[in-house]
């Protein structure tokens, strides 16, 4: 299962975790937070962008192996999430 993304081909069969997140800037610290957390704290933090994280890191590994797609809007993120989900339907 290969998904052709804007950053190259992603082998979906090797994914350990797949999740959306909001990248926020809070007092100069940049971090990924859940979309729910972002919605609860909207107005208190600066939204940098949205991301869809394809995490290939084996459990227990210290080295992160992942591909991240960046989006300016939540709608763009949801559009690609829907597109990727088609690969996982029977």
Backbone bond lengths (Angstrom), bond angles and torsions (degrees), N, CA, C in turn:
res aa  C-N    CA-C-N  psi(-1)  N-CA   C-N-CA  omega(-1)  CA-C   N-CA-C  phi
1 X - - - 1.447 - - 1.526 108.58 -
2 X 1.285 116.30 101.99 1.465 121.65 179.85 1.525 109.33 -108.36
3 X 1.331 115.29 124.52 1.455 121.20 174.95 1.525 107.54 -102.17
4 X 1.330 115.90 123.60 1.458 120.99 179.71 1.523 108.40 -88.75
5 X 1.323 115.55 106.71 1.465 121.22 -175.71 1.515 110.75 -106.08
6 X 1.309 115.14 178.47 1.469 121.09 178.59 1.527 112.03 -69.06
7 X 1.341 117.90 -16.92 1.467 121.44 -179.95 1.525 111.92 -107.37
8 X 1.327 116.72 5.06 1.462 120.50 179.11 1.517 111.68 124.05
9 X 1.329 115.86 -177.05 1.452 121.77 -178.92 1.526 110.88 -74.63
10 X 1.341 115.96 136.62 1.463 122.12 179.02 1.523 107.57 -120.99
11 X 1.336 116.45 122.40 1.459 121.65 178.72 1.526 108.98 -82.52
12 X 1.326 116.30 100.12 1.459 121.51 -175.80 1.526 112.49 -68.71
13 X 1.311 118.07 -19.56 1.468 120.46 -179.63 1.527 111.79 -71.27
14 X 1.325 117.98 -14.09 1.463 121.64 -177.82 1.528 113.73 -103.13
15 X 1.327 116.89 4.23 1.469 120.84 -177.46 1.526 110.98 -69.85
16 X 1.320 115.50 133.33 1.466 122.38 172.88 1.529 108.81 -93.50
17 X 1.331 115.86 -44.48 1.460 122.48 178.28 1.534 108.76 -138.85
18 X 1.316 115.90 145.18 1.462 122.76 175.86 1.517 106.34 -135.53
19 X 1.341 117.15 121.80 1.461 117.95 -177.35 1.528 112.06 -153.11
20 X 1.340 116.15 149.84 1.458 121.50 173.44 1.520 109.00 -89.67
21 X 1.319 116.30 156.09 1.464 120.55 176.95 1.522 109.18 -155.70
22 X 1.323 113.98 164.54 1.460 121.98 172.36 1.525 106.73 -108.64
23 X 1.316 116.73 132.26 1.460 120.86 174.87 1.520 106.30 -94.50
24 X 1.329 115.34 123.21 1.461 120.08 -175.86 1.529 110.47 -121.67
25 X 1.325 114.26 156.89 1.460 121.87 174.35 1.523 105.94 -118.22
26 X 1.328 115.10 116.70 1.464 119.79 179.91 1.519 108.14 -125.44
27 X 1.303 116.10 104.13 1.468 122.76 -179.57 1.527 111.47 57.94
28 X 1.332 116.60 40.27 1.460 121.21 177.46 1.514 114.71 87.22
29 X 1.311 118.05 -7.77 1.467 122.22 176.90 1.523 108.07 -95.35
30 X 1.335 116.64 124.77 1.459 121.40 179.73 1.526 108.27 -103.67
31 X 1.341 115.42 132.33 1.467 120.01 -178.01 1.524 110.32 -151.36
32 X 1.340 114.92 156.86 1.457 121.59 172.31 1.520 107.87 -87.63
33 X 1.320 115.98 133.62 1.463 121.27 176.98 1.524 107.95 -131.29
34 X 1.323 116.20 159.50 1.461 119.94 178.08 1.535 109.31 -66.26
35 X 1.320 115.29 156.10 1.466 119.64 178.04 1.526 110.48 -62.95
36 X 1.330 116.84 -36.16 1.464 120.76 178.76 1.528 110.71 -64.00
37 X 1.332 116.80 -42.91 1.454 121.05 178.96 1.526 109.52 -61.88
38 X 1.343 116.37 -42.89 1.468 120.98 -179.64 1.526 110.40 -61.22
39 X 1.326 116.76 -43.90 1.458 119.89 -179.65 1.531 111.45 -63.64
40 X 1.328 116.73 -38.04 1.468 120.63 179.79 1.528 111.99 -70.97
41 X 1.340 117.24 -24.72 1.462 120.79 -176.20 1.524 113.38 -113.84
42 X 1.323 115.76 15.53 1.454 120.70 178.71 1.526 109.63 -57.18
43 X 1.297 116.99 134.47 1.456 121.01 -177.67 1.517 112.83 93.46
44 X 1.336 117.58 -20.08 1.464 121.38 179.01 1.533 111.67 -96.96
45 X 1.343 115.48 -21.76 1.459 120.56 -178.43 1.528 108.65 -130.91
46 X 1.321 115.47 162.16 1.465 120.59 179.34 1.522 108.73 -96.43
47 X 1.317 116.05 123.68 1.457 121.58 176.05 1.523 108.91 -78.11
48 X 1.327 117.04 126.19 1.465 121.64 176.56 1.519 108.72 -88.88
49 X 1.335 116.67 -53.93 1.462 122.71 176.57 1.519 109.06 -171.90
50 X 1.321 115.20 178.74 1.458 121.95 175.24 1.521 108.09 -106.34
51 X 1.335 116.73 153.20 1.462 120.72 179.43 1.527 110.14 -138.46
52 X 1.325 114.16 154.00 1.458 121.88 169.12 1.514 104.81 -119.03
53 X 1.327 115.90 119.40 1.462 121.77 -173.54 1.527 109.89 -103.61
54 X 1.324 115.11 123.06 1.455 123.19 173.65 1.526 105.11 -102.70
55 X 1.321 116.54 102.11 1.467 121.75 -173.77 1.531 109.82 -100.45
56 X 1.326 115.85 121.08 1.462 123.00 -179.60 1.529 111.41 -108.09
57 X 1.328 117.19 8.41 1.461 122.21 -175.49 1.523 110.72 -69.56
58 X 1.343 117.35 120.74 1.470 119.45 177.02 1.529 110.35 -63.38
59 X 1.324 116.18 147.54 1.460 121.05 178.18 1.525 109.49 -57.51
60 X 1.329 116.44 134.76 1.458 121.89 178.51 1.515 114.29 86.13
61 X 1.323 117.99 -5.09 1.466 120.78 -179.17 1.525 110.59 -83.94
62 X 1.333 115.88 141.27 1.463 120.63 177.80 1.525 111.93 -85.49
63 X 1.326 116.65 -23.35 1.469 121.40 -179.73 1.515 110.04 -87.36
64 X 1.322 116.20 122.91 1.460 120.37 179.38 1.521 109.40 -82.62
65 X 1.326 114.69 133.03 1.455 121.38 176.82 1.522 106.16 -127.49
66 X 1.337 116.27 106.53 1.453 119.57 -176.21 1.517 111.82 -154.82
67 X 1.311 114.36 160.32 1.457 122.79 174.31 1.520 106.38 -121.09
68 X 1.322 116.52 136.72 1.461 121.22 -176.91 1.525 109.30 -124.92
69 X 1.327 115.58 128.54 1.460 121.57 173.19 1.522 107.85 -102.10
70 X 1.318 117.24 133.05 1.471 123.23 -177.61 1.525 110.84 -103.83
71 X 1.333 115.14 144.06 1.464 121.50 -179.14 1.523 110.18 -138.47
72 X 1.316 115.86 144.02 1.462 121.00 177.81 1.526 111.95 -79.80
73 X 1.339 116.35 -30.87 1.462 119.53 -176.63 1.527 111.05 -127.30
74 X 1.324 114.72 157.84 1.456 120.68 176.98 1.530 109.99 -66.28
75 X 1.327 116.81 -32.56 1.457 120.79 179.70 1.531 110.83 -63.84
76 X 1.335 117.23 -42.10 1.466 120.86 177.03 1.530 110.15 -62.52
77 X 1.323 116.79 -42.95 1.461 121.71 177.93 1.521 110.11 -58.81
78 X 1.335 117.45 -49.63 1.461 121.32 -178.77 1.525 111.89 -62.68
79 X 1.314 116.72 -35.87 1.468 120.83 178.90 1.539 110.43 -61.51
80 X 1.314 116.61 -46.23 1.471 120.32 -179.99 1.525 110.49 -71.97
81 X 1.322 118.69 -35.79 1.464 120.44 175.97 1.532 110.13 -59.59
82 X 1.316 116.89 -41.95 1.462 121.26 178.04 1.523 110.47 -64.16
83 X 1.319 116.34 -43.06 1.466 121.55 178.48 1.529 111.04 -60.65
84 X 1.318 117.40 -46.10 1.474 121.99 -179.44 1.524 110.57 -66.86
85 X 1.334 117.32 -36.99 1.466 120.04 -177.87 1.524 112.04 -62.74
86 X 1.325 117.56 -25.17 1.460 121.11 178.52 1.526 111.92 -60.90
87 X 1.321 117.22 -27.07 1.459 121.50 179.88 1.533 111.75 -72.41
88 X 1.322 117.26 -21.04 1.451 121.72 -175.46 1.525 113.26 -100.07
89 X 1.317 117.39 -0.29 1.466 120.64 179.23 1.522 109.41 -89.17
90 X 1.305 115.10 144.08 1.481 120.57 179.40 1.492 112.02 -73.02
